[in-house]
């Protein structure tokens, strides 16, 4: 029981850390980075919600139109927000199904823990897909031979690495939560009421014995 509780608590902490990293990845404008060779002090950063230019000060501007965004940015927005929502729901269910809180029914802790762990894994996958997709397209554009060499190329931003770490911790934490929930002992229903009821029936039978059955064919 102690080992199961320790693994469960470790899974919750690891998953919570991954969920926080996923939320940070969603909203920081550091998915892509571009450094101009003509001006080393001017760095462009691109995120899911806005683009920032770092010169003397940092200036950020939101995207003007949703329809003008690339497909990877639009889909990544939806997947990352979905991942954040799934992570919050997973943490709530896993916490209710843990041994740390005694508010839930002991027989419901295992299904709650397994459901929370599965949602953590799903949250990790929905974080991994957009981050890897953006990274793949960035590599493809960087090595595109049709673009002249004088044109600046986008490179990996810090948010992509945060996203990979977030997906790893969410998947690892989800597996730990599922493993701990599978080894939880579900208490069986008590049989004391049935025993008491049987004892009461036997007591009544002793106090009020039934008369012997009459034989209709008995001839005196």
C-alpha positions as a Markdown table, in Angstrom:
| # | Residue | x | y | z |
|---|---|---|---|---|
| 1 | Unk | 0.0 | 0.0 | 0.0 |
| 2 | Unk | 2.8 | 2.4 | 0.9 |
| 3 | Unk | 4.6 | 1.7 | -2.5 |
| 4 | Unk | 1.3 | 2.2 | -4.4 |
| 5 | Unk | 0.7 | 5.5 | -2.6 |
| 6 | Unk | 4.3 | 6.7 | -3.3 |
| 7 | Unk | 4.1 | 5.8 | -7.0 |
| 8 | Unk | 0.7 | 7.5 | -7.2 |
| 9 | Unk | 1.9 | 10.7 | -5.6 |
| 10 | Unk | 5.0 | 10.7 | -7.8 |
| 11 | Unk | 2.8 | 10.3 | -10.9 |
| 12 | Unk | 0.7 | 13.3 | -9.8 |
| 13 | Unk | 3.6 | 15.5 | -9.2 |
| 14 | Unk | 5.3 | 14.6 | -12.5 |
| 15 | Unk | 2.1 | 15.1 | -14.4 |
| 16 | Unk | 1.4 | 18.4 | -12.7 |
| 17 | Unk | 4.9 | 19.6 | -13.7 |
| 18 | Unk | 4.3 | 18.5 | -17.3 |
| 19 | Unk | 0.9 | 20.2 | -17.4 |
| 20 | Unk | 2.5 | 23.5 | -16.2 |
| 21 | Unk | 5.2 | 23.2 | -18.9 |
| 22 | Unk | 2.4 | 22.6 | -21.5 |
| 23 | Unk | 0.5 | 25.7 | -20.4 |
| 24 | Unk | 3.7 | 27.8 | -20.6 |
| 25 | Unk | 4.5 | 26.3 | -24.1 |
| 26 | Unk | 1.0 | 27.2 | -25.3 |
| 27 | Unk | 1.2 | 30.9 | -24.5 |
| 28 | Unk | 4.9 | 32.0 | -24.8 |
| 29 | Unk | 5.8 | 33.5 | -28.3 |
| 30 | Unk | 9.0 | 31.4 | -28.6 |
| 31 | Unk | 8.0 | 28.6 | -31.0 |
| 32 | Unk | 10.2 | 29.9 | -33.8 |
| 33 | Unk | 13.2 | 32.2 | -33.7 |
| 34 | Unk | 14.8 | 34.2 | -36.5 |
| 35 | Unk | 18.0 | 36.1 | -36.2 |
| 36 | Unk | 18.9 | 38.7 | -39.0 |
| 37 | Unk | 22.5 | 38.5 | -40.1 |
| 38 | Unk | 22.5 | 42.2 | -40.9 |
| 39 | Unk | 21.5 | 43.2 | -37.4 |
| 40 | Unk | 22.4 | 40.7 | -34.7 |
| 41 | Unk | 20.5 | 42.7 | -32.1 |
| 42 | Unk | 17.2 | 42.2 | -33.9 |
| 43 | Unk | 15.6 | 38.8 | -33.1 |
| 44 | Unk | 12.2 | 37.8 | -34.2 |
| 45 | Unk | 10.2 | 35.3 | -32.2 |
| 46 | Unk | 7.0 | 33.6 | -33.4 |
| 47 | Unk | 4.3 | 31.9 | -31.2 |
| 48 | Unk | 0.8 | 30.6 | -31.5 |
| 49 | Unk | -0.8 | 33.9 | -30.6 |
| 50 | Unk | 1.6 | 36.7 | -31.4 |
| 51 | Unk | 4.9 | 37.7 | -33.0 |
| 52 | Unk | 7.6 | 39.5 | -31.0 |
| 53 | Unk | 10.6 | 41.6 | -32.1 |
| 54 | Unk | 13.5 | 42.0 | -29.7 |
| 55 | Unk | 15.7 | 45.1 | -30.3 |
| 56 | Unk | 16.4 | 47.4 | -27.4 |
| 57 | Unk | 13.0 | 46.5 | -25.9 |
| 58 | Unk | 10.6 | 43.6 | -26.6 |
| 59 | Unk | 7.7 | 44.5 | -28.8 |
| 60 | Unk | 4.9 | 42.0 | -29.4 |
| 61 | Unk | 1.9 | 42.1 | -31.8 |
| 62 | Unk | -1.1 | 39.8 | -32.0 |
| 63 | Unk | -2.0 | 38.2 | -35.3 |
| 64 | Unk | -4.3 | 40.4 | -37.3 |
| 65 | Unk | -6.4 | 37.7 | -38.9 |
| 66 | Unk | -7.1 | 34.1 | -37.9 |
| 67 | Unk | -7.8 | 33.1 | -41.6 |
| 68 | Unk | -4.3 | 34.4 | -42.6 |
| 69 | Unk | -2.5 | 32.1 | -40.2 |
| 70 | Unk | -0.7 | 29.0 | -41.5 |
| 71 | Unk | -2.5 | 25.7 | -41.0 |
| 72 | Unk | 0.1 | 24.4 | -38.5 |
| 73 | Unk | -0.4 | 27.4 | -36.2 |
| 74 | Unk | -4.2 | 27.2 | -36.3 |
| 75 | Unk | -4.2 | 23.4 | -35.6 |
| 76 | Unk | -1.6 | 23.8 | -32.9 |
| 77 | Unk | -3.7 | 26.3 | -31.1 |
| 78 | Unk | -6.6 | 24.0 | -30.9 |
| 79 | Unk | -4.5 | 21.0 | -29.9 |
| 80 | Unk | -2.5 | 22.9 | -27.2 |
| 81 | Unk | -5.6 | 24.4 | -25.6 |
| 82 | Unk | -7.2 | 20.9 | -25.7 |
| 83 | Unk | -4.1 | 19.5 | -24.0 |
| 84 | Unk | -4.3 | 22.1 | -21.2 |
| 85 | Unk | -8.0 | 21.3 | -20.6 |
| 86 | Unk | -7.4 | 17.5 | -20.6 |
| 87 | Unk | -4.5 | 18.0 | -18.2 |
| 88 | Unk | -6.6 | 19.9 | -15.7 |
| 89 | Unk | -9.4 | 17.4 | -15.9 |
| 90 | Unk | -6.9 | 14.5 | -15.5 |
| 91 | Unk | -5.3 | 16.0 | -12.5 |
| 92 | Unk | -8.7 | 16.6 | -10.8 |
| 93 | Unk | -9.8 | 12.9 | -11.4 |
| 94 | Unk | -6.5 | 11.5 | -10.4 |
| 95 | Unk | -6.4 | 13.5 | -7.2 |
| 96 | Unk | -9.9 | 12.3 | -6.3 |
| 97 | Unk | -8.9 | 8.7 | -7.0 |
| 98 | Unk | -5.7 | 9.0 | -4.9 |
| 99 | Unk | -5.1 | 7.8 | -1.4 |
| 100 | Unk | -4.2 | 11.4 | -0.4 |
| 101 | Unk | -7.9 | 12.4 | -0.3 |
| 102 | Unk | -10.3 | 10.2 | 1.6 |
| 103 | Unk | -13.4 | 12.0 | 0.2 |
| 104 | Unk | -14.2 | 9.5 | -2.5 |
| 105 | Unk | -15.6 | 6.0 | -2.2 |
| 106 | Unk | -12.7 | 3.5 | -1.9 |
| 107 | Unk | -14.3 | 1.4 | -4.6 |
| 108 | Unk | -14.2 | 4.3 | -7.0 |
| 109 | Unk | -10.6 | 5.2 | -6.5 |
| 110 | Unk | -9.3 | 2.7 | -9.0 |
| 111 | Unk | -11.5 | 3.8 | -12.0 |
| 112 | Unk | -10.9 | 7.4 | -11.2 |
| 113 | Unk | -7.1 | 6.9 | -11.1 |
| 114 | Unk | -7.1 | 4.9 | -14.3 |
| 115 | Unk | -9.2 | 7.5 | -16.1 |
| 116 | Unk | -7.0 | 10.4 | -14.8 |
| 117 | Unk | -3.9 | 8.5 | -16.0 |
| 118 | Unk | -5.3 | 7.9 | -19.4 |
| 119 | Unk | -6.3 | 11.6 | -19.8 |
| 120 | Unk | -2.7 | 12.6 | -18.7 |
| 121 | Unk | -1.4 | 10.4 | -21.5 |
| 122 | Unk | -3.9 | 11.9 | -24.0 |
| 123 | Unk | -2.8 | 15.3 | -22.9 |
| 124 | Unk | 0.8 | 14.4 | -23.5 |
| 125 | Unk | 0.0 | 13.2 | -27.0 |
| 126 | Unk | -2.0 | 16.4 | -27.9 |
| 127 | Unk | 1.1 | 18.4 | -26.8 |
| 128 | Unk | 3.6 | 16.2 | -28.6 |
| 129 | Unk | 1.8 | 16.3 | -32.0 |
| 130 | Unk | 1.7 | 20.1 | -32.6 |
| 131 | Unk | 5.2 | 20.7 | -31.2 |
| 132 | Unk | 6.7 | 18.0 | -33.5 |
| 133 | Unk | 4.6 | 19.2 | -36.4 |
| 134 | Unk | 5.9 | 22.8 | -36.1 |
| 135 | Unk | 9.5 | 21.4 | -35.6 |
| 136 | Unk | 9.2 | 19.3 | -38.8 |
| 137 | Unk | 7.9 | 22.2 | -40.9 |
| 138 | Unk | 10.7 | 24.4 | -39.5 |
| 139 | Unk | 13.3 | 21.9 | -40.6 |
| 140 | Unk | 11.7 | 21.5 | -44.0 |
| 141 | Unk | 11.7 | 25.3 | -44.6 |
| 142 | Unk | 15.2 | 25.6 | -43.3 |
| 143 | Unk | 16.6 | 23.2 | -45.8 |
| 144 | Unk | 14.4 | 24.3 | -48.7 |
| 145 | Unk | 16.7 | 24.6 | -51.7 |
| 146 | Unk | 14.2 | 26.8 | -53.6 |
| 147 | Unk | 14.7 | 29.6 | -51.2 |
| 148 | Unk | 17.8 | 31.8 | -51.7 |
| 149 | Unk | 20.5 | 31.6 | -49.1 |
| 150 | Unk | 20.3 | 35.3 | -48.4 |
| 151 | Unk | 16.8 | 34.9 | -47.0 |
| 152 | Unk | 16.7 | 34.5 | -43.2 |
| 153 | Unk | 15.4 | 31.1 | -42.0 |
| 154 | Unk | 13.3 | 30.3 | -39.0 |
| 155 | Unk | 14.9 | 28.1 | -36.4 |
| 156 | Unk | 13.7 | 26.2 | -33.3 |
| 157 | Unk | 12.5 | 28.3 | -30.4 |
| 158 | Unk | 12.7 | 27.5 | -26.7 |
| 159 | Unk | 9.0 | 26.7 | -26.5 |
| 160 | Unk | 9.5 | 23.6 | -28.7 |
| 161 | Unk | 11.9 | 22.1 | -26.2 |
| 162 | Unk | 9.5 | 23.0 | -23.4 |
| 163 | Unk | 6.8 | 21.2 | -25.3 |
| 164 | Unk | 8.8 | 18.0 | -25.7 |
| 165 | Unk | 9.6 | 18.0 | -22.0 |
| 166 | Unk | 6.0 | 18.6 | -21.2 |
| 167 | Unk | 4.8 | 15.7 | -23.3 |
| 168 | Unk | 7.4 | 13.4 | -21.8 |
| 169 | Unk | 6.4 | 14.3 | -18.2 |
| 170 | Unk | 2.7 | 14.0 | -19.0 |
| 171 | Unk | 3.1 | 10.6 | -20.5 |
| 172 | Unk | 5.4 | 9.4 | -17.7 |
| 173 | Unk | 3.2 | 10.7 | -15.0 |
| 174 | Unk | 0.1 | 9.2 | -16.7 |
| 175 | Unk | 1.7 | 5.8 | -16.8 |
| 176 | Unk | 2.7 | 6.1 | -13.1 |
| 177 | Unk | -0.8 | 7.0 | -12.1 |
| 178 | Unk | -2.3 | 4.2 | -14.1 |
| 179 | Unk | 0.2 | 1.7 | -12.6 |
| 180 | Unk | -0.5 | 2.8 | -9.1 |
| 181 | Unk | -4.3 | 2.7 | -9.6 |
| 182 | Unk | -4.1 | -0.9 | -10.9 |
| 183 | Unk | -2.4 | -2.1 | -7.7 |
| 184 | Unk | -4.9 | -0.4 | -5.4 |
| 185 | Unk | -6.8 | -2.8 | -3.2 |
| 186 | Unk | -10.5 | -2.4 | -3.6 |
| 187 | Unk | -12.3 | -3.2 | -0.3 |
| 188 | Unk | -15.0 | -5.8 | -0.5 |
| 189 | Unk | -18.5 | -5.2 | 0.6 |
| 190 | Unk | -19.1 | -6.1 | 4.2 |
| 191 | Unk | -21.1 | -9.2 | 4.9 |
| 192 | Unk | -22.0 | -8.2 | 8.5 |
| 193 | Unk | -25.6 | -7.2 | 7.7 |
| 194 | Unk | -26.3 | -10.6 | 6.1 |
| 195 | Unk | -24.9 | -12.4 | 9.2 |
| 196 | Unk | -26.9 | -10.2 | 11.5 |
| 197 | Unk | -30.1 | -10.8 | 9.5 |
| 198 | Unk | -29.5 | -14.5 | 9.6 |
| 199 | Unk | -28.9 | -14.4 | 13.4 |
| 200 | Unk | -32.1 | -12.5 | 13.9 |
| 201 | Unk | -34.1 | -15.0 | 11.8 |
| 202 | Unk | -32.7 | -17.9 | 13.9 |
| 203 | Unk | -33.5 | -16.1 | 17.1 |
| 204 | Unk | -37.1 | -15.5 | 16.0 |
| 205 | Unk | -37.4 | -19.2 | 15.0 |
| 206 | Unk | -36.3 | -20.3 | 18.5 |
| 207 | Unk | -38.6 | -17.9 | 20.3 |
| 208 | Unk | -41.6 | -18.8 | 18.1 |
| 209 | Unk | -41.4 | -22.4 | 17.1 |
| 210 | Unk | -43.7 | -23.4 | 14.3 |
| 211 | Unk | -46.3 | -26.1 | 15.1 |
| 212 | Unk | -45.7 | -29.5 | 13.5 |
| 213 | Unk | -47.6 | -29.9 | 10.2 |
| 214 | Unk | -50.9 | -31.7 | 10.4 |
| 215 | Unk | -51.3 | -34.9 | 8.6 |
| 216 | Unk | -54.7 | -34.9 | 6.8 |
| 217 | Unk | -54.5 | -38.7 | 6.2 |
| 218 | Unk | -53.9 | -39.5 | 9.8 |
| 219 | Unk | -56.7 | -41.8 | 11.1 |
| 220 | Unk | -57.4 | -42.1 | 14.8 |
